[in-house]
């Protein structure tokens, strides 16, 4: 019969030297003998409950590595494995001595681990700053996408993960500093420490970070799959829509065609949702009105419509979103919006030419943007937009 094995996640970080030794010894008393260890997991084998001494030493993997392992073996210590620089040893039944009896020598070994963690901390901090700057910069490239595409989630999750990692490493450096101070004061390691408190805290922080990263990954993968599999230009449904559409403006028309079929790139309707925008509608229409000419007689009348509707999570967010929407489509290329008064809307921003109307309106937490190229009255289209605001 194969021996029963138990694999446990190492919620105790490598720099908690005393706590690790206390935990391994406690597991042995409960009938679980440590047989292997890595960076993240420890493997225990079912055995008879016994008092077993475990010791942690700290040294680098270099040319003298295996010589030191052999030296400890001759002294009665079995090398179980390592977690970076932290080497785990198990003593035989008759071995009760310390690996290090000199305080200065023991403090020097702890300083090796502290220097390693400090070095890694500065590397992680530098990388964190770069990533956070890059993530934050993406939020300003297209602030509207922060609302409708949830782009802010990526930045927030990355910041939280790196803050958690940095905080954990700072905790480790402070712990090792206190440990070195205690050693230099003449105190050796305490194997009777209550490791459960630190393990519980580490488990809470680690579990929270892992859960956050997992949820974010699932959400990102789900959105990616949805984006890849969804139809890019869905057909416009034959029903009343929650945003202004061409049927509200013109009675009789034909959709623009390509190769004898309706041009889906120019005529489509989509409905989406995000955390901050529970409902987002987008419509594009290009049509032909038979027996009608442009006012300047330049050709057959071909009006077009881009219509967008946004149901924002709150009115406060809607105000900020309206500003972001206005900023996105304002400039030398697009032209500049001018604020207009409207008795029904809380905000109305308009720019227009003889044949083009482009306006952004907000009523409470509902925001609409309409771009219409045609001869119909802008005021009429604004009124039609107000009719779409839910009661």
C-alpha positions as CSV (number, residue, x, y, z in Angstrom):
1,X,0.0,0.0,0.0
2,X,1.3,3.4,-0.9
3,X,2.0,5.9,1.9
4,X,-0.7,8.5,2.3
5,X,0.5,11.9,1.3
6,X,-0.8,15.4,2.0
7,X,0.2,18.5,0.1
8,X,-0.3,21.9,1.8
9,X,0.1,25.3,0.4
10,X,2.8,27.3,2.1
11,X,0.9,30.2,3.6
12,X,3.9,30.9,5.9
13,X,6.3,33.0,3.8
14,X,9.9,31.9,3.6
15,X,11.2,34.7,5.9
16,X,9.2,33.4,8.9
17,X,12.0,31.1,9.9
18,X,10.9,30.4,13.5
19,X,7.2,29.9,12.4
20,X,8.2,27.4,9.7
21,X,10.2,25.3,12.1
22,X,7.4,25.4,14.6
23,X,4.8,24.4,12.0
24,X,6.8,21.4,10.7
25,X,7.4,20.1,14.2
26,X,3.7,20.5,15.0
27,X,2.7,18.5,11.9
28,X,5.1,15.8,13.0
29,X,3.4,15.6,16.4
30,X,0.1,15.2,14.5
31,X,1.5,12.3,12.4
32,X,2.6,14.1,9.3
33,X,6.3,13.9,8.4
34,X,7.7,16.6,6.0
35,X,9.2,14.9,2.9
36,X,9.4,17.6,0.3
37,X,9.1,21.4,0.0
38,X,9.2,23.9,-2.8
39,X,8.4,27.6,-3.2
40,X,4.6,27.2,-2.8
41,X,3.8,23.7,-1.5
42,X,5.0,21.4,1.3
43,X,4.4,17.6,1.0
44,X,3.8,15.5,4.1
45,X,3.8,11.8,4.5
46,X,1.5,10.0,7.1
47,X,3.6,8.6,9.9
48,X,3.6,7.8,13.6
49,X,3.2,10.9,15.7
50,X,6.7,11.8,16.9
51,X,8.8,14.7,18.1
52,X,10.9,15.8,15.2
53,X,13.4,18.7,15.1
54,X,13.4,20.9,12.0
55,X,15.9,23.6,11.3
56,X,16.1,26.3,8.6
57,X,19.5,27.6,7.4
58,X,20.0,30.3,4.8
59,X,22.7,30.0,2.1
60,X,23.0,30.5,-1.6
61,X,23.3,27.8,-4.2
62,X,27.0,28.1,-5.2
63,X,30.0,25.9,-5.6
64,X,30.0,25.1,-1.8
65,X,26.3,24.2,-1.8
66,X,26.6,20.4,-1.9
67,X,29.6,20.4,0.4
68,X,27.5,22.2,3.0
69,X,24.6,19.7,2.5
70,X,27.0,16.8,3.0
71,X,28.4,18.6,6.1
72,X,25.0,18.8,7.7
73,X,24.2,15.2,6.7
74,X,27.3,14.0,8.6
75,X,26.1,16.0,11.6
76,X,22.8,14.1,11.5
77,X,20.7,16.6,9.5
78,X,18.7,15.4,6.5
79,X,18.2,18.0,3.8
80,X,14.5,18.1,2.8
81,X,14.4,20.9,0.3
82,X,14.6,24.6,-0.2
83,X,12.6,27.7,-0.6
84,X,15.0,30.0,-2.4
85,X,17.8,30.6,0.0
86,X,16.0,29.0,2.9
87,X,17.2,25.4,3.3
88,X,15.0,23.0,5.3
89,X,16.7,20.2,7.4
90,X,15.2,17.4,9.6
91,X,17.2,16.1,12.5
92,X,17.4,12.4,13.4
93,X,16.0,11.3,16.7
94,X,19.2,11.8,18.6
95,X,20.0,15.2,17.0
96,X,18.9,18.1,19.2
97,X,21.7,20.6,18.7
98,X,21.4,23.8,16.8
99,X,22.8,24.2,13.3
100,X,24.1,27.7,14.3
101,X,25.2,28.3,17.9
102,X,27.0,31.6,17.3
103,X,24.7,34.6,17.3
104,X,26.8,36.7,14.9
105,X,27.0,33.8,12.4
106,X,23.2,33.2,12.6
107,X,22.5,36.9,12.1
108,X,24.7,36.9,9.0
109,X,22.7,34.1,7.5
110,X,19.5,36.0,8.2
111,X,21.0,39.1,6.5
112,X,21.5,37.1,3.3
113,X,17.8,36.5,3.1
114,X,17.0,40.1,4.0
115,X,19.3,41.4,1.3
116,X,17.7,39.0,-1.2
117,X,14.2,40.2,-0.3
118,X,15.3,43.8,-0.4
119,X,16.8,43.4,-3.9
120,X,13.6,41.7,-5.1
121,X,11.5,44.4,-3.5
122,X,13.2,47.2,-5.4
123,X,12.9,45.2,-8.7
124,X,9.2,44.6,-8.1
125,X,8.6,48.2,-7.0
126,X,10.4,49.5,-10.2
127,X,8.3,47.1,-12.3
128,X,5.1,48.1,-10.4
129,X,5.7,51.8,-11.0
130,X,6.2,51.2,-14.8
131,X,3.2,49.0,-15.1
132,X,1.0,51.4,-13.0
133,X,2.1,54.4,-15.1
134,X,1.3,52.4,-18.3
135,X,-2.0,51.3,-17.0
136,X,-3.0,54.8,-15.8
137,X,-2.0,56.3,-19.1
138,X,-4.4,54.0,-20.9
139,X,-7.2,55.4,-18.8
140,X,-6.6,58.8,-20.3
141,X,-6.2,57.7,-23.9
142,X,-9.9,56.9,-24.3
143,X,-11.7,57.7,-21.0
144,X,-15.1,56.8,-22.6
145,X,-13.9,53.1,-22.8
146,X,-13.3,53.2,-19.1
147,X,-17.1,53.2,-18.8
148,X,-18.3,51.1,-21.7
149,X,-15.4,48.6,-21.9
150,X,-14.5,48.4,-18.2
151,X,-10.9,49.3,-19.0
152,X,-10.4,50.7,-15.5
153,X,-10.7,47.2,-14.1
154,X,-7.4,46.1,-15.6
155,X,-5.6,49.1,-14.0
156,X,-7.3,48.7,-10.7
157,X,-6.5,45.0,-10.4
158,X,-2.9,45.4,-11.4
159,X,-2.4,48.2,-8.9
160,X,-4.0,46.1,-6.1
161,X,-1.9,43.0,-6.9
162,X,1.3,44.9,-7.0
163,X,0.5,46.9,-3.8
164,X,-0.3,43.6,-2.1
165,X,3.0,42.1,-3.2
166,X,5.1,45.1,-2.2
167,X,3.3,45.3,1.1
168,X,4.0,41.6,1.8
169,X,7.7,42.1,1.0
170,X,8.0,45.2,3.2
171,X,6.5,43.1,6.0
172,X,9.2,40.5,5.3
173,X,12.0,43.0,5.5
174,X,10.7,44.4,8.8
175,X,10.3,40.9,10.2
176,X,13.9,40.0,9.3
177,X,15.2,43.2,10.8
178,X,13.5,42.4,14.1
179,X,14.7,38.9,13.9
180,X,18.3,40.0,13.4
181,X,18.0,42.5,16.3
182,X,16.8,39.7,18.5
183,X,19.6,37.4,17.5
184,X,22.2,40.1,18.1
185,X,20.8,40.6,21.6
186,X,21.8,37.0,22.3
187,X,18.5,35.2,21.6
188,X,18.4,32.2,19.3
189,X,15.3,31.0,17.4
190,X,12.1,30.3,19.3
191,X,10.5,27.0,18.2
192,X,7.4,27.4,20.3
193,X,6.0,30.4,18.6
194,X,2.3,30.6,17.7
195,X,2.6,30.4,14.0
196,X,-1.1,30.2,13.4
197,X,-1.7,34.0,13.6
198,X,0.8,34.8,10.9
199,X,-0.4,31.9,8.8
200,X,-4.0,33.1,9.1
201,X,-3.1,36.6,8.1
202,X,-1.0,35.5,5.2
203,X,-3.7,33.1,4.1
204,X,-6.3,35.9,4.1
205,X,-4.1,38.3,2.1
206,X,-2.9,35.6,-0.3
207,X,-6.4,34.1,-0.8
208,X,-7.8,37.6,-1.5
209,X,-5.1,38.3,-4.0
210,X,-5.4,35.0,-5.7
211,X,-9.2,35.3,-5.8
212,X,-9.0,38.8,-7.2
213,X,-6.6,37.7,-9.9
214,X,-8.7,34.7,-10.7
215,X,-11.9,36.6,-11.1
216,X,-10.1,39.2,-13.2
217,X,-8.7,36.5,-15.4
218,X,-12.0,34.8,-15.8
219,X,-13.7,38.1,-16.6
220,X,-11.0,39.1,-19.1
221,X,-11.1,35.7,-20.9
222,X,-14.9,35.7,-20.9
223,X,-15.0,39.2,-22.5
224,X,-12.4,38.2,-25.0
225,X,-14.3,35.1,-26.0
226,X,-17.5,37.1,-26.2
227,X,-15.8,39.7,-28.4
228,X,-14.4,37.1,-30.7
229,X,-17.6,35.1,-31.1
230,X,-20.2,37.9,-31.2
231,X,-21.4,39.2,-34.5
232,X,-19.6,42.4,-35.3
233,X,-22.5,44.1,-37.2
234,X,-25.8,42.7,-36.0
235,X,-28.9,43.3,-38.1
236,X,-31.1,46.2,-37.1
237,X,-34.3,44.8,-35.5
238,X,-37.6,45.7,-36.9
239,X,-39.0,47.2,-33.7
240,X,-38.9,50.4,-31.6
241,X,-35.4,51.0,-30.2
242,X,-34.3,52.7,-27.0
243,X,-32.4,55.2,-29.0
244,X,-33.3,57.5,-31.9
245,X,-33.3,55.6,-35.2
246,X,-34.0,56.5,-38.8
247,X,-37.6,55.3,-38.7
248,X,-38.3,58.0,-36.1
249,X,-37.0,60.7,-38.5
250,X,-37.9,59.6,-42.0
251,X,-41.0,57.5,-43.0
252,X,-39.8,55.9,-46.2
253,X,-36.2,54.9,-47.1
254,X,-34.0,52.1,-48.2
255,X,-30.8,50.9,-46.5
256,X,-27.5,51.4,-48.3
257,X,-26.5,48.3,-50.2
258,X,-23.2,46.6,-51.1
259,X,-23.1,43.9,-53.8
260,X,-26.9,43.8,-53.8
261,X,-27.3,43.3,-50.0
262,X,-27.7,45.7,-47.1
263,X,-24.3,47.0,-46.1
264,X,-24.0,45.7,-42.6
265,X,-20.9,47.8,-41.8
266,X,-23.0,50.9,-42.4
267,X,-26.3,49.5,-40.9
268,X,-26.1,47.7,-37.6
269,X,-27.4,47.8,-34.0
270,X,-25.7,46.5,-30.9
271,X,-26.6,46.3,-27.2
272,X,-23.9,46.0,-24.6
273,X,-23.4,46.4,-20.9
274,X,-20.6,47.1,-18.4
275,X,-20.2,47.6,-14.7
276,X,-20.6,51.4,-14.9
277,X,-22.9,51.4,-17.9
278,X,-25.6,48.7,-17.4
279,X,-27.0,49.4,-20.8
280,X,-25.2,50.8,-23.9
281,X,-26.8,51.0,-27.3
282,X,-25.1,51.8,-30.6
283,X,-26.8,52.3,-34.0
284,X,-25.5,53.2,-37.4
285,X,-27.7,53.7,-40.4
286,X,-27.0,54.9,-44.0
287,X,-30.1,55.1,-46.1
288,X,-31.4,56.2,-49.5
289,X,-34.6,58.3,-49.9
290,X,-36.1,57.7,-53.3
291,X,-37.5,60.6,-55.3
292,X,-35.8,63.1,-53.0
293,X,-32.8,65.3,-53.7
294,X,-30.5,67.2,-51.4
295,X,-31.5,70.9,-51.1
296,X,-28.6,71.9,-53.3
297,X,-29.6,69.4,-55.9
298,X,-26.2,67.7,-55.6
299,X,-27.7,64.2,-55.8
300,X,-30.2,61.7,-54.4
301,X,-30.8,62.3,-50.7
302,X,-28.7,59.9,-48.6
303,X,-28.9,60.8,-44.9
304,X,-27.0,58.9,-42.3
305,X,-27.4,58.5,-38.5
306,X,-25.0,57.5,-35.7
307,X,-27.0,57.1,-32.5
308,X,-25.8,56.1,-29.0
309,X,-27.5,55.7,-25.7
310,X,-25.9,55.2,-22.3
311,X,-27.6,54.2,-19.1
312,X,-25.1,55.1,-16.5
313,X,-24.9,53.6,-13.0
314,X,-25.5,57.0,-11.2
315,X,-26.2,60.6,-12.0
316,X,-22.8,61.6,-10.6
317,X,-21.1,59.2,-13.0
318,X,-23.3,60.3,-15.8
319,X,-22.1,63.9,-15.4
320,X,-18.4,62.7,-15.5
321,X,-19.2,60.5,-18.5
322,X,-20.8,63.3,-20.4
323,X,-17.7,65.4,-19.9
324,X,-15.5,62.5,-21.1
325,X,-17.7,62.0,-24.1
326,X,-17.6,65.6,-25.0
327,X,-13.8,65.7,-24.5
328,X,-13.3,62.7,-26.8
329,X,-15.1,64.2,-29.7
330,X,-14.0,67.8,-29.2
331,X,-11.0,69.3,-31.0
332,X,-9.6,70.7,-34.2
333,X,-10.5,67.6,-36.1
334,X,-14.0,67.2,-34.8
335,X,-14.8,70.8,-34.0
336,X,-16.1,72.2,-30.7
337,X,-19.4,71.7,-28.9
338,X,-21.3,74.7,-27.6
339,X,-23.6,74.4,-24.6
340,X,-27.2,75.1,-25.3
341,X,-30.2,75.5,-23.1
342,X,-33.0,72.9,-23.3
343,X,-36.0,72.9,-21.0
344,X,-36.1,69.1,-20.6
345,X,-32.4,68.1,-20.6
346,X,-30.0,68.7,-17.8
347,X,-27.2,69.2,-20.4
348,X,-27.1,69.8,-24.1
349,X,-23.9,70.2,-26.1
350,X,-24.3,71.0,-29.8
351,X,-22.3,71.6,-33.0
352,X,-23.9,71.8,-36.4
353,X,-23.5,72.7,-40.0
354,X,-26.0,73.1,-42.8
355,X,-26.3,69.3,-43.2
356,X,-24.8,67.8,-40.0
357,X,-26.1,67.8,-36.4
358,X,-23.9,66.4,-33.7
359,X,-25.1,66.7,-30.1
360,X,-24.7,65.2,-26.6
361,X,-27.5,65.4,-24.1
362,X,-28.0,64.2,-20.5
363,X,-31.1,63.7,-18.5
364,X,-30.3,62.4,-15.0
365,X,-28.2,59.3,-15.5
366,X,-29.2,58.8,-19.2
367,X,-26.8,60.1,-21.8
368,X,-27.3,60.2,-25.6
369,X,-25.1,61.2,-28.5
370,X,-26.5,61.6,-32.0
371,X,-24.7,62.5,-35.2
372,X,-27.1,63.1,-38.1
373,X,-26.2,64.0,-41.6
374,X,-29.4,65.2,-43.3
375,X,-31.8,68.0,-44.0
376,X,-34.2,67.4,-41.0
377,X,-34.5,69.9,-38.2
378,X,-31.9,69.5,-35.4
379,X,-34.5,70.6,-32.8
380,X,-36.9,67.9,-34.0
381,X,-34.2,65.2,-33.6
382,X,-33.3,66.5,-30.1
383,X,-37.0,66.3,-29.2
384,X,-37.1,62.7,-30.6
385,X,-34.1,61.9,-28.4
386,X,-35.9,63.2,-25.3
387,X,-38.8,60.9,-26.1
388,X,-36.4,58.0,-25.6
389,X,-35.5,58.9,-22.0
390,X,-37.2,56.3,-19.7
391,X,-39.7,57.7,-17.3
